[in-house]
Amino acid sequence: MTGEEKDWEEKYRQLDEVIERYGQQEGQLIRILKEAQDIFGYLPEEVQTYIAGKLNLPVSEVNGVVTFYALFHTEPQGKYNINICLGTACYVQGAQGIFDEFRRQLDLREGNTSADGLFTVKSTRCVGACGLAPVLTVDDKVYGKFRRQDVARLLQKYRRREVTAGDQWIERPARYQGETAPGH
């Protein structure tokens, strides 16, 4: 058995524990799906089918919940999730061009996640920061007054974080233009 097969076997074992814990309780499908996504990183069709079988539910019911809620993903996600607001205020300030530039620089022809697994780029409708338009978020960090020419520098910043510190946060000497501190 390969290391990857052992990894998936362990993930299914963890999923079995979750299903055992919540599976007999009414209305726990979303909780089970959320924990399954935490384990696998996303909810591929085979995981949805497995959950449906264990809970004695139609696969269509499980898939219906997965595809209805934006919180669930059916494809692998990058380590950093970039959401570009395409709401009216951001759109008129050039957000579509920013979105297109991210896709171009990350070579995203098919799908939303970069080949290196670092970035997932998606559009969103409104992040509630219209006064900072155009706005994007990287995970929970908000970047306002963003410009198309800022894309390369932002990607470099997150790539440098990977090379320099693994998962540790490093403050750079100069704050990124438009960046707000976490919790602000």
C-alpha positions in Angstrom: 0.0 0.0 0.0 1.4 3.4 -1.0 1.6 6.4 1.4 -1.2 8.1 -0.4 -3.5 5.0 0.0 -2.6 4.9 3.7 -3.5 8.6 4.0 -6.9 8.1 2.4 -7.5 5.0 4.6 -6.8 7.1 7.7 -9.1 9.8 6.5 -11.9 7.3 6.0 -11.3 6.0 9.4 -11.6 9.5 10.8 -14.8 10.0 8.8 -16.2 6.8 10.2 -15.7 8.2 13.7 -17.6 11.3 12.8 -20.4 9.4 11.3 -20.6 7.1 14.4 -20.7 10.2 16.6 -23.4 12.1 14.7 -25.0 9.7 12.2 -27.8 8.6 14.5 -28.9 12.1 15.3 -31.5 13.8 13.2 -30.4 16.8 11.2 -26.6 16.3 11.4 -25.8 15.9 7.7 -24.3 19.4 7.4 -22.1 18.8 10.5 -20.9 15.5 9.1 -20.2 17.1 5.7 -18.3 20.0 7.4 -16.2 17.6 9.4 -15.6 15.4 6.3 -14.4 18.4 4.4 -12.1 19.3 7.3 -10.6 15.8 7.0 -10.3 15.5 3.2 -9.9 19.2 2.4 -12.9 19.0 0.0 -15.9 16.7 -0.7 -15.2 14.6 -3.9 -18.0 12.5 -5.3 -16.6 9.3 -3.7 -16.7 10.8 -0.2 -20.3 12.0 -0.8 -21.3 8.5 -1.9 -19.6 7.0 1.1 -21.4 9.3 3.5 -24.8 8.7 1.8 -24.2 4.9 2.1 -23.3 5.1 5.8 -26.3 7.3 6.5 -28.7 5.3 4.3 -29.5 8.5 2.3 -29.8 8.9 -1.5 -26.5 10.3 -3.0 -28.6 13.0 -4.6 -29.7 14.3 -1.2 -26.1 14.5 0.0 -24.9 16.1 -3.2 -27.8 18.5 -3.1 -26.6 19.8 0.3 -23.0 20.0 -0.9 -23.8 21.9 -4.0 -26.3 24.2 -2.3 -24.0 25.6 0.4 -21.0 27.8 -0.7 -19.1 26.5 2.4 -18.6 23.1 0.7 -16.1 22.4 -2.1 -16.1 19.5 -4.5 -12.6 20.2 -5.8 -9.3 20.6 -3.9 -8.7 24.1 -2.6 -5.5 26.0 -2.5 -3.7 26.9 0.7 -4.7 30.5 0.1 -8.2 31.3 -1.0 -8.5 34.5 -3.0 -12.0 35.9 -3.5 -12.3 38.9 -5.8 -15.5 41.0 -5.3 -17.4 41.5 -8.5 -20.2 43.4 -6.9 -21.2 46.7 -8.6 -18.9 49.1 -6.8 -15.9 46.8 -7.3 -16.8 45.9 -10.8 -17.0 49.5 -12.0 -13.6 50.1 -10.4 -11.9 47.3 -12.5 -12.4 44.1 -10.4 -13.0 42.0 -13.5 -9.6 42.9 -14.9 -8.0 42.0 -11.5 -9.8 38.7 -11.6 -8.6 38.0 -15.1 -5.0 39.0 -14.2 -5.0 36.5 -11.3 -6.2 33.8 -13.6 -3.6 34.7 -16.2 -0.7 34.9 -13.8 -1.7 31.6 -12.2 -2.4 30.0 -15.6 -5.9 29.0 -14.5 -7.4 27.8 -17.8 -9.4 24.9 -16.2 -10.6 25.1 -12.6 -9.8 27.6 -9.9 -6.7 26.2 -8.2 -3.1 26.8 -9.2 -1.0 23.8 -10.3 1.2 24.2 -7.2 -1.9 24.0 -4.9 -1.2 27.3 -3.3 -4.0 29.5 -4.7 -7.7 29.1 -5.3 -9.2 32.1 -7.1 -12.9 32.8 -7.2 -15.2 35.7 -7.6 -17.7 36.7 -5.0 -20.5 39.3 -4.9 -20.0 41.6 -2.0 -17.6 41.6 1.0 -19.2 44.7 2.5 -16.3 47.0 1.9 -17.6 49.1 -1.0 -15.7 52.2 0.1 -12.5 50.3 -0.5 -13.4 49.1 -4.0 -12.1 47.2 -5.7 -11.7 44.7 -2.9 -10.4 41.2 -2.6 -9.8 38.8 0.3 -7.1 36.3 0.8 -8.5 34.0 3.4 -9.6 36.4 6.1 -7.4 39.3 5.1 -9.0 42.2 3.2 -7.1 44.1 0.5 -8.8 47.3 -0.6 -8.2 49.8 -3.4 -6.5 46.9 -5.2 -5.1 47.4 -8.7 -4.4 45.0 -11.5 -0.7 45.8 -11.3 -0.7 44.7 -7.6 -1.5 41.1 -8.5 2.1 39.9 -9.0 3.3 41.5 -5.8 0.5 39.9 -3.8 1.2 36.5 -5.2 4.9 37.0 -4.6 4.2 37.9 -1.0 2.3 34.7 -0.3 4.8 32.5 -2.2 7.6 34.2 -0.2 5.8 33.3 3.0 5.8 29.6 1.9 9.5 29.6 1.1 10.6 31.7 4.1 8.6 30.5 7.0 6.4 27.5 6.1 3.2 28.2 8.0 4.5 31.0 10.3 3.3 34.6 9.7 6.0 37.0 8.9 5.4 40.8 8.9 7.3 42.5 6.1 8.8 45.9 6.9 6.4 47.8 4.6 2.7 47.0 4.9 1.0 46.1 1.7 -1.0 48.9 0.1 -4.6 48.6 1.2 -4.1 45.7 3.6 -6.0 45.7 6.9 -4.8 44.0 10.0 -6.5 40.8 11.1 -9.6 41.6 13.1 -10.0 45.2 11.7 
